[in-house]
Amino acid sequence: MGVFDWIKILGQISDEDVRVIAGTDAALYIIFNRYAAIFFLFITMFNVLVFVPMYITGDPSNKNDVES
């Protein structure tokens, strides 16, 4: 048994089972966290695919704007 075994179980349990076991508030909190994690995963992938290459390859239009 590992410390993070509960994450695997959390992914397998249904929302209705969580509601029965822990109550409505806990079920809503877990559902919110699940969707927030998915949302931030998409935002992170967008940032990695778009903004990081722009940052790496971008040059300032005026070289005097950059401090040494």
C-alpha positions, 0 to 999 in steps of 0.5 A: 500500500502506497501513500497515494493509493487513494488517488487511483480509488478516487478515479474509479469510484462513482460520484453517486458512491461518494455522495452516499459515503461522504455526503453531498458537500463532499461529492460536490467538492470532489467533482469540482476538484476533478473538473478544475484539474481537467481545466487547468490541464488544458490551460497548461497544455495550451501554455506549453504549446503556444506561449513557451515557444513564443517566449523562447523564440521571441526577440524584443523589437528594440534592443535597448528595452532589454537590461543586461 
